[in-house]
Amino acid sequence: MTKRLILSLAVLPLLMMIAPSAQAAGDQKAAPHQHWHFKGPFGTYDRDALQRGYLVYRQVCAACHSMKRVAFRNLEDLGYNEAQIKAIASEYTVTDGPDEEGEMFDRPARPSDYFPSPFPNKNAAKYANGGAYPPDLSLITKARHHGADYVYALLTGYKEPPADKKLLDGQYYNPYMAGHVIAMAPPLSDGMVAYSDESPMTTEQYARDVAEFLTWAAEPEMESRKKIGLQVLLFLAVFAAIMYGIKKKIWADVH
Amino acid sequence: MGSGQREQFDNPVIEWVDSRLPVFTMMQREYGVFPTPRNFNYFWNFGAIAMIMLVLMIVTGIVLAMHYTADVTKSFDAVERIMREVNGGWLIRYMHMNGASFFFIAVYIHIFRGMYYGSFKKPRELLWILGVVIFLLMMATAFIGYVLPWGQMSLWGATVITNLFSAIPLVGDSIVTLLWGGFSVDNPTLTRFFALHYLLPFVIFAVVFLHVWALHVTGSNNPLGIDTKGPQDTLPFHPYYTMKDTFGVLVFLLFFVLVTFYAPNMLGHPDNYIPADPLVTPAHIVPEWYFLPFYAILRAITFDIGVPFTEIVIISAKLGGVIAMFGAIALWFVLPWLDTHPIRSARFRPLFRTFFLILVADFIFLGYIGSQSADATLFGIPLSYMGLAATAYYFIFFIAILPWLSRNEKGRDLPTSIHEAVLEQKKSKSEMSPEAAE
C-alpha cells in the first residue's frame, strides 16, 4: 500500500508535464482532431498528399507567405526525382552575385536554392497586406498549438461574424484565430487548384493536403525520427531485460 | 583519495600507474568494494540516473555549440540549420532539449526521495546542501539555455525572469542592467548567456564531484534510515549496485527515448518556434515545466505588505513574490535544522509521512497553477486563491509543521539493524507465497 502510494506520487510529475501544453490558448476555439497519415508511432507522410499540398502552397499560399527554410532539393522527400526538382526550381528566378564586375544578377533557381520569398523584407510584406505580416510557413505547424489540426481548422473555419462583432475593412472572422479576427481573406475555394489525380478539388481537401505539406516542411525528419526511435527503443528494451536478468541473478543470494 | 595503505595489482601496467597515482585503488575502494546498505529500493537509482543525464547534456551540448551562433539575427536560424542541415542535428538537439526535462525529473525524484527518507539529516547535512547548490545551478543553466534558440518564449521568458531582480531594493536595477548588458534583453544578453551556459555545466560537474565525495565519507542513507552496523548490513557497490543502477538507468532512458523520438516538442512551448520579436508580446508567457511550481509561488503574492491603516508599503507585491520564490528554495538549505527529529525515514514517522505526501501533491498542484494563465479558475474558484493557499501550505510545512513534528511526533519503533529487517521481510514474504520461498 505504502509503496503503491509512493509510486503513484512519483508518476504524477509525468502527468504534470502535460499541463503546460493543455493550457488555454486565449479565446481561440480548439481545433478538432483530424485523422492524419503521419499520426501515430508508425505514421508516415502520404507522398501524394504532400505533392498536392505543395501545389496548393505554390499556387495559393506562396503569393503572400514565404517558406525560406525549405530548399528545392528538399522536395526529394515528396517523391520528386532530380530532373523534376531541377525543372521546378528553374521556374523561379533568384538574385545572385556579386559577379566578377561587382554586379548582382538574376538567374534561374537551382535545387540548392531555398524557396524565394514573395516580399523582399518584413515591411514590404506588411505594407502589401494591410499592415498584417503573413508569417513564414516553414515552421507553422510547430509554432501553433495542435499543428496540422490548427492549419486545417483555420483554413476551413471562416464564418460570418456574429451580429455584435464589428469588422474593419480587410478583416475576416475566424473562430480558430486568436482574437477571432484574421487579416487573411479566405484563401481557398472549391476548384481553384487543378489536381491531376482523382482527389476531390474541394476547400477541405486543399486544406488537408496543404496542412500535411506544412507538417512535412516543419518536421522533415519525422519519418527517420520514428524509425530510429523504434530501433533505439527495441535496443534499450532488450538491454534492460538482460540487465534485469543479470541483476536478479546477482542478487539471488541476497534476497 | 586512495592514498595510504594500498594493495598491489597483478597487472604490471596498472601497478606502475597505481603506485604513482592511485586511481585504480580509488576506483576499487569507492566503486568496487564500497560498502553500501543492502536494502535500497529503486528510488536510490536516481542519483546515478541524474549523473548519466548530466553527462548526456554536456556531450550533446558541446556538439550543439559547434554549430550554434550567438547573435540575435542568427541564433534562431542557426538552431533551425542544426535541425535541418546538420547530419543527425535534429537528434542531438531533441536529446538536449528533452534531456533537460528528464534531468529535472530525475533530480526532483532524487530530492523528494532525500526528504522522505531523511537523507539530509545528520551527518549528511553538507551532502544535502551541496545537492541544493546543484539544483540551483541547474535552474540557472536551464533558464539560460532556454534563451539561446532566441524564439519568442526565449526572449519574453528572459525578460520576465531577469526583471524579477529589479525588485531587489537599491541594487536591483543595476543587477538587471548587468544581466542584460544594456537596457533590454538583446544581443549582449544572448552572448553572455551563451558563455555562461557553456560554463555552468562544468561548475555543476565540480559540485557533483563534491556531492559524491561527501556521500562517500558518510555513506548512503537507506529506506530504513538507520545506520549500518557492520558487514552484514552492507553489500559491495560492485556488482550489486552497478548492475541495479544500470538496469534503472536503462528503464529511465526508455521513457526519455519515448518522448525524444515520438513527442519531442510535448514539453516545450510552440511559441519558441516563432523567432523572437521585441515588438510582439506572446499572449501567455510560461516558463519551462520544471520551473512552474516556483513560478506559481512567485505569482501567488499579489498584495503589498505594509504598515496597516497607512499607505506605507514595506514589501511590494513584486518583491514579496520574489522573496517567496527564492525563499521556497532557500528553505531547503536549512532543512536539516528545521526537521531535527531523530528518526530519519518517513516509514517510522506516520505523521511526517502524511504531511510530506500532502506537500508533494501540493508542489505538483503548484506546478499546475503555474501553467495556467493568471486569471484562470478551477471549479469556479479563482486559481490565484488556490495558488496562495498552496503556497501557504508549502511554507507552513517547512517553517511550522516540521519543527513541531520534530518535538512532538513519537514515531514507531525502529528495527535493530538493516540485516534483521531484511530477514524479517523475507520471512513475511515467504509466508505469504510459499512457492516463492524455494
Interface residues (C-beta under 8 A of the other chain):
Chain A: T2 K3 L5 I6 L9 A10 L12 P13 L14 M16 M17 I18 A19 P20 S21 A22 Q23 A24 A25 G26 P41 R69 P135 S138 L139 K142 A143 R144 H145 A178 A218 P220 E221 R225 K226 I228 G229 L230 V232 L233 L236 A237 F239 A240 M243 Y244 I246 K247 I250 W251 V254 H255
Chain B: R38 N41 F43 E80 M83 R84 W90 L91 Y94 S101 I105 Y108 I109 Y116 L235 P239 Y240 M243 K244 T246 F247 L250 V251 L253 L254 F255 V257 L258 T260 F261 Y262 P264 N265 M266 L267 H269 P270 D271 Y273 I274 A283 H284 V286 W289 L292 R347 L357 V360 A361 I364 G367 Y368 S371 Q372 S373 A376 K426
